[in-house]
Amino acid sequence: MPRIAIPLSDTKIRTAKPLSKDYKLSDGEGLHLLVTTKGSKLWRMQYRFEGKQKTLSFGKYPYISLADARKLREVAKRQLLKGVDPMVDKVLEVPENDKVKLFQIVAEEWLEKQFPVWSVRHAQTTKLRLFNDVFPHIGQMPIDGIKPADVLVVMRLIEERGAIVKAHKIKIIIGQICRYAVVTGRAEYDPTASIRSSEVLTKHKVRHLGAITDPKEFGALLRAIDGFSGTFTVRSALLLSPLVFVRPGELRHMEWTEVDIEAGIWTISAGKMKMGHDHVVPLSRQAKEILSGMVPVTGHLQYVFPGLSPRRPMSMNAITGALRRLGYDGETMTAHGFRASARTMLDEVLRFRVDLIEHQLAHTVRDALGRAYNRTSFLDDRREMMQAWADYLDGLKV
């Protein structure tokens, strides 16, 4: 008697483990799942056409589910009945009415809704995370069929690379997309709601970026920066870093069109800012002197601090590399650490109001009614603070 294949189940597929050799799990009528030695699970369908044995590929589980694979098998069988080779006729797709429910389709629609209110950097980061870490695994699954276990698989694959924080963030992103699907009528619930990252993932140790907050040690750093013997561009950027204490990426992408040296103002556009709002940096007398020195060197270019290519900004590792050359490792001081240094000393030593400091750090600061202050709030006060800070740094060098 011919052997009758027992249909597969989602549980059997999900729990299938890799062995020393590739093996098949049959679902019948030519459809089987190939489990490779590396753990990949690939849908295949064997059939005969014009007397020749052939194998058709449907894609990878789980983003081609068992139900999807069976639908594709039926499409292929109909093509064979018509005398058409399904390997040649490219009709093996998810039905059109199901496409709008695919996780990737919903996610891309959700992304488009967020782009106008996000900063360019945050939008690009989120998009890359989805395309690199999420879509390859659940992108082609109907969003109303995604279960907590499917999300957990994605999170643990990231965790296995040691990216614990990223695994937590991916769960948040998936949840936002699923909730969007709920309110747009394409899903019944958010499968991430029952997942507590702290209970299913390795607890990560918070690692703070190196920053010098002791005035005496910071003075030694400033003297070392004054003696830096690298390129003029990198030295100037290094000198400006403690005076403006912006994020390293914002300094690297500083453009001449944003700077008014005479007025003492640097206006960073919303697209470059983490919070997605324009940000004003008052320039102290010392900061204006550094930028004036850069005018003859790069004033005709787009970026104040260009890289090897004049059309591109300075490398993201330029400031970090300069600090390393001065003998400061990542545990002691980083390019981002200038922000923590300023935050601490402006508060604890110079006694400036915390809301002024936070506003200058481009953190969200709200008024008594819960409204975020606009970019020019307390500009005169912040200008006074930035000049007092610059003068204080001069005193630390002595």
N, C-alpha and C positions, 0 to 999 in steps of 0.2 A: 504493500500500500504506500502511496506517496505520503511523504511527511507533511503534515499540516502545520503551518507557522502559527504560533500564538501571538495575537496582536500585542504590540507594545503598549506600555502605559507611561505617563509622565514620571511616575516614581521610579520605574525601572530604568528609564533613560537618565534621570537626574543622578541616580545612585551608581550608575555604571562607572567602574574604575579602570584606569589604564593597566594593561598587563605587559608582559615582556614582548608580545607580538600584537599587531593590529588584529582586531576581531570584529565580527558583524553581529548586530542584533536585528533580526528580521521582523518586519511588520506584515509580511505577506504581499502577494501580487507584485513581486520584484522590488518593493521598497525595503531598504534596510538602513540602519545607522552604523557607520564605520567609526569605531572607537580606536584612536591611534595610541601609540605608546607614549605620546606626549600629552594625552588627555583631551585632544580635540575630538569633537563628535560631529561627524559629517554625514549629511543625508545623501544617499545614492539610490538610484533605481536601475535595476538590470532589466533589459528587454532585448528582443530580437527584431531586427529590421532587415528585410531582403536577405534572410538567411544568415545574417551576421549578429553575433552577440555584442551588445553595446551597454555602456554604463552612463547614465545621466546624473549630473550633480545638481542638487537643489539648494545647497548652502549649508551653513553651520548652525547647529543647535547651541544656544537656545533662541537666537534671533530668527531662526526658522523653527517654529514650534512643531509638535507632532501633528496638530490639526492642520497647520499650513502645509506640511509635507504631504499629508494625505490628499489635500486639495490639489496640490501640484501633480501627484500621482494620477488623479482622475483626469486632469487636463491632458497629461501625456497619453493616457489610455485612449482618450477621445481622438487625439491626433493620430494615433496608430490605427484606429478603426477607419479613419479617413485615408489611410495610406500615406500619411505624412510622418517623416522622421522628426520626433520632438526635439532632437538635438540640433536640428537645422532650423526648425520653425521656432523662433524665440517668443513664445507666448506664455512661458511659464512664469507668471507673475501673480502676486496677490491680487484678487479681484478688486476692481476700482472702488466699489463701495466700502471695502475694508481698509483701503489705503489711508483714508483720512483719520483712521484710528491707530495707525502705526505710531509707536513712541517717537521715532525720529521726526515724523511729519508734525506731530503736536509740538515737539520740542523746538523745531525750527520756527514754527509759528509763534510760539511763546518768546523765543529770542528776539524776533522782529518787534514784538511789542515792548521789549525792555530796552532795546538799543537807543531810542530817543532820550531816555532818562539816565542811562548809565554812562560812565566815562568810557572812552575808547579802550583804555587798557583793561578795565574790568570786563567789558563786553568780549574782547578778544580772548581773555583768559578763560571765561566761562564757555565760550564756543569751542576752544581747543580741548577743554576738559571733556566736553560732551563727545566730540568727534574721536578723541583718542582713547577715552576710558569707558564710555557708556554705550555709544552707538554700536561698536563691534559686538556687544554682548546682548543688548535688549532693544537696539534700534529698530529692528524689523518685527518686533513682537507687538501685537495689538495692545494698546495701553490699558484697556479694560481687562486684559488677561494677565497683567503683571502682578505677581504675588510678592509678599515680603521676602520669601526665599530667593527670588530672582534678583531683587535689589541687594540682598546680602552677598550673593555670589559676586556681583560687581564690586562691592566694598572690600571683600576679602582678597580679590585679585589685586587690588591696589595696595591693600595692607601687606600682602606677601612681598611687595617691592620695598617695603619699609616706609611707605608714604602714609603714615597713620593720619596726619592732619588732613591730607588730601582725601582720604577715604571718608572722613567725617563730612567734609565739604560736598563731596559728590552726593552723599545721601540727602543733604539739604537741597541741592539743585534738583535732584530727581523728584523730591517731594513737592517743590514749587511747580514743576511741570505737571505732575499728577493732579495737584489741586486745580491747576488751570484747566486740565481735562475734565475735572468734575464739574466746574462751573460752566463749561462750554458743552456739556452734555455727552461727553465721549467716555466717561468713566464713572463708576459709582462711588469709589472711595480712593483714598490715598494709601497705597501699600506701605509707605515709609512711616505712617503714623504709629505703627506698633513696634517699630525698631528703635531701640535706645542704643545709640552708638557706644556708650560707655559700658554696656553689658555684652556686646557682641564683638567688639574690637579690642585689641591690645591698648591699654592706657598709655598715652604718650607723655613723655616728660617735656614740659614746656622749657624751651631753650631761648633765653633772652639774648638779643644781639649785644655784643660787647659795646660798652659806653663808659667813658671816664666821667665821673661826676664830682670827684674831689678837685677843688680849685687849684691846689698846688700841683697835682699831677697833670691837670688840664693845661696849666701854664707851661709845663715842660713839653707837652705835645705841641703847643702853639710855637714854642721856640724851635722845635724840631721841624715844623712845617716851614717856618721862615728860612731854614737852612736847606730845604729840599733842593736837590740838584737835577731834577728831571726836566722834562720839556717845559717851556714857558706856559703852554696851554694847561697842562695838568697841574703845574704849580699854582697857577692863578685860580683854577677850579678848587684846588685844595685849600687855598687861602680864603676863598669866598664861602666855603662850606660851613664853618662855624658861625659866620656872620649872618647868614640867611636861614640856616637850619631847615631847609626844605628836604623833601624826600630825594634820594640820589637820582632817581629817574627824572624828576622835575628839573634838577640842576643840569643834567646831561642834555636835556632837550630845550634848554633856554635859547630863545631866538631873539635876534636884535630887534625885531618888530614889536616885541613884548616889553622892551626896556626903554625907559625915558630917564637917562642919566641926570639930565638937568633938573627934572622934577623929583628925582629920587624915588621912582616907582617902577616896580617890575610886576606886570599883570599876567598871571598864568591863566591860559584859557581853560574852560571847564573840561574839554576833552582830554586834557593831560592830568587832571586831578582825580584822586581816588574817590572823592565824594561827588564828583560830577558838577562842581560849581566853580565859577571864576574865583581866583584867589589873588589878593594884592599883597605884595611884599614891599614894605617901605625899605629903602636903601640908605644905610648909614653913610656918613662921610667916607669911612674906610672902604665900604663896599663900592661906592662910586669911584674911588681911586683905582681899585682893582679893575673894574669894568672899563674905565677910561684907558687904562693901559692895554686892554685887549682890542680896542677900536682899531689901531693901526695894523693889527695882526689878523683879525678875523671880521672886522666891521663890514667888509664887502661880501661876506658869506651869510648863509641863513642862520647857522648856529653860532652861538658865542664860543662854545667849546667843541669844535669839530673833531672828528677822529682822523684816521689815516686818510680816509676819503673826505674831501671838503664838503661833500653833500650829505654826509651822515654825522650824527652826533658822536661824541666821545664814547669809547667803550664803557660798558657797565662795570668793568673791572678796573678801570683806570684809577679811581680814587682808592679802591681797596688795595690795588697793587702798590700805590704810592705809600699807603700806611704800612704795608708789609716791608717796604724798602727802608722805612724809618724805624722798623723794629717793633711795630705793634701788630700782634696776631689778632685773630678774630674773636678770641675770648676777652681781649682787652679793649679794642676799639674797632669800630666798623664805620663805613660811610654813613649808614643810617644812625649810628650812635651819636652823631652831632645833635640830633633832635632830642634825645634823652638827656644829653649833657646840658643843653639850653633849658629844657623843661625843668630840670632839677635846680640849677643855679639861679635862674630867673625867679623861681619861687622861694627857695630856701635862703639864698644869699641876698639878692637884690630886692626881694619882697614885692614883686609886682603881682597884681591881681591875677588869680588863676584863670579867669575867663578871658583876659587879654592874651595870656600865654597860649591857652588852648585855641583861641581864634587864630593866632599867628601860626600855630602848628597845623592849621587847616582841619582841625577837628570840629565836629558839629557842636555849636554852642547855641543854646536856646534862651529866649527871654522869659519873663515871668508868665507869659501867656502860651509858652511852648513853641513859639515861632523861631525858626533858625535865623540868626542875624545875617544880614547880607554882607557882601564882600568888603564894603567900605565902612562897616561899623567900627566906631572907635578908632578911625584911621589916625587921627592926631595923637591919641594916646599910644597907639602901637608904634607910630613913628618915633615918639619920645622914648619908648621902651627899647626899640631896636638901636637907637643911638647910644643909650645908656649901656646896653649890652656890649656894643662894639668898644666903647671906652673902657668898660670893665675888663674886656679881653686884653686890651693894650696894657692895662695895669698888671695883668697876670704874667705877662711876658718878662717883666722887670725882675 
